[in-house]
Amino acid sequence: MAIDVEAVRRQTRGVLSVVHLNHAGSSLVSRPVMDAVVGHLRREEEIGGYEAAEEAADRLEGVYSSVARLIGAGPNEIALAENGSRAWAMAVYSFPFVPRSRLLIGHTEYAGNVLALRQLARRNDLQIVVLDDDPHGQVDVAHLQRELDRGNVAMVALTHVPMANGLVNPAAEVGRRCRAAGVLFVLDACQSVGQMPLDVQALGCDVLAGTGRKFLRGPRGTAFLYVRASILERLEPAMLDGHSAVPAGAEGFEVRGDARRFESWETSAAGRLGLGRAVDYALALGLDVVQERVVGLAEQLRCALAAVPAVTVHDRGINRCGIVTFSVKGSDARNLRTWLADRRINVSVAPAPSTQVDAVLTGTGQGPDMVVRASVHYYNTETEIQRLVGFLRGTS
Ligand SMILES: Cc1ncc(COP(=O)(O)O)c(C=O)c1O
């Protein structure tokens, strides 16, 4: 069933104030999500934090089942975290690396992940190999295959949807090849979760990290991690506490058996409940219809932008998503963002797709060229898109 856009907008207070085109940054949360968060904070105020968590125990437990359903996993394979980077790192830092093995990454790997991998590479004497892009700007699976065939690969890390490129990397194809080679596949789904269906079986990933505040429309400070049950035992968390392990014998400890071994004890229960509500909201709409509308609106925006003489659209890839990147001749991206914000249109800026990786990986210290990133979601309207394009037409 198609999305009732008017109904979801009625549940999104922010649309009354702004044209929000920054879902790749952080979405406007829906009223049910806000109610879940604020309702729990009120209970903490009224009866105490621990007592409120006890009262909400079933609902808190339900968050794991909701996230599991979202990505086709089991609840025991889900950990909750405070951000996508930490979720990703908790699994990756726990991997028992063999010195002198190789890490394969995509050209558009998230910059924060690259820094973490560099640290791991330095600590464990690993080599990072950056896979080529194919002619469409996606990860080149032929190059991946050649590197897998060469052997000595500890891990393949891929960002499903780069933060500023509009493309969707062929993750399932990467997963298939990693499985065939028996190599661990880590997928950063922070920008894809919430805007398209994800299924960890179809994707073939062993680890997947997602963040709450972007296309999932959850509260800030929420995220989740998936770790395939069959590899959990191999990944001893880099850090432990009284939630992730229990004492065993006089000097030992036993790490818990499920993915919650990657969590820490103290957390925001309100945030978790908000995340769970956001996941349920997305599931109720249906991720396939969400994707259809997001892709349609983004394509509409790209076409309208391309018709403005001074505008260049930078998105690449065969399969595209809700992220649209562009520049306006003679205008600095940051100034343009501020100028649009003054007109109550929220966009963000990001490194241009062509320079992003070079800037991160060559360490030249040179700032990359910046582009404007407008990221749409299902509750945006055609009128909002025309409003953005109309302003840009006026500047050119
Ligand atoms: C592709 C990608 N991965 C990971 C992250 C990090 O997520 P978080 O900010 O929740 O740590 C981001 C954030 O922008 C991202 O775009």
The ligand as an ORCA input file, in Angstrom:
! r2SCAN-3c Opt
* xyz 0 1
  C      28.083      6.018      6.125
  C      28.139      6.372      7.575
  N      28.617      5.477      8.444
  C      28.691      5.729      9.750
  C      28.281      6.930     10.245
  C      28.439      7.178     11.707
  O      27.239      7.103     12.390
  P      27.184      7.761     13.836
  O      27.288      9.239     13.632
  O      25.862      7.322     14.395
  O      28.326      7.239     14.602
  C      27.798      7.918      9.388
  C      27.379      9.231      9.904
  O      27.214     10.183      9.198
  C      27.715      7.623      8.010
  O      27.275      8.526      7.131
*
